[in-house]
Amino acid sequence: MKPGILVAAALLMAQAASVLADGDKEQYNRRAAETDMSVFRELNRSGSGFLTREEVRGDMRLGTRFDDIDVNRDDVVTPQEMQRYLEQTYGVAASPAPQAAR
């Protein structure tokens, strides 16, 4: 086989691997964002539509990231703050959390 063909084949394989890796990363990020939003809903035991520091206390999934998500530092994570966090962290939007009046 000619060296040029081998080089072309290697480049083609590298490009295909890169495309697959990008697709895997996007799929991973989408699943991670959906999982985090699902945890948001699960931890909202009061049904208020937002999370308080008390509701996430001891939770290793969102409790450890509460301060990163609570942008305005009012000890409450609103659906908008959660959505913003997911978009910044994963680059994708998850299904929104239910809205509730505060």
N, C-alpha and C positions, 0 to 999 in steps of 0.2 A: 504494500500500500504506500502511496506517496505521502511524504511528510505534510504537504499542504492539506490533504484530505483529513489526516489525523488531527491537525490543528483546528480545522473547521469543525470537525466532529466534537472535539473537546470544548470549543467555544459554544457550540450549540447546546451541549449537555450542561455546561455551566449556566447558560442563560435560562434553560428550562428549570434547573434546580433553583435558581434565584426567583423565578416567577412562582414556583410552588411554595417556596419559603415565604414569600410575601403574602400569598393566599392563606397559608397556614397561620401567619401572624395576625392577619386581619380576622380570620375566623376565631382564633384564640381571644383576641381583644373583644370581639363581639360577644362571645360566650362569657368572658369575665365581666363585662359591663352588665349583661343580663343577670348574671349571678349576683352581683353586688346590688342591683335594683331589687332582686327577689329577697335578698337579706334585709334590705331597707323595709320592704313590706312586712316581712316576717317579724322583725323586731318592733314594729309599730304596734305594740300590744294594745295601746289605748285606742287605736282606731282614729287618731287625730289627723293622720296624713303626714305628720312630720315626726322626727325622732328627737327625743330629749337625751341629754347625757345619761340620765338615770336608766333609760331604756336600753342603752348600749353598754352599760357598765359590765365589764367582765367578758364581753363578746370579743373574741379574737379576730373576727372577720371585719367588722366596721368600727368596733370600739377603739381599736388602736389607731384608726385613721380619722376619728371624729374631728379633731382639731384641724386637720387638713381639709375636711369637707365643710366645716362650719366657717364660712368665709367671714361673716360679720361678727363672729365671736359672741353670739347671744345664747350659747348653750342649747341651740335648737338647729337641727338640720332640716331644711325645707326640701320639698321635691325639686325646686329650682336649683338649690345648692348641690343636691345630689347629682342632678343632670349635668351641671357645670363640671363637677368633679370627674364624672365618668367621661365626658367629652375631652377634658384636658388629660386625663390619665391614659385612656385607651384610644382616643381619637375617633370614637364612635358614640352614637347616641343609643341608649337603651330605651325600652318601652317606659314611658313616664309613669311615675308613681301616682296614685290617686290624689287628687287635690282635696284639701280640706281647709276650712276657715280657721284662722288663728285668733 
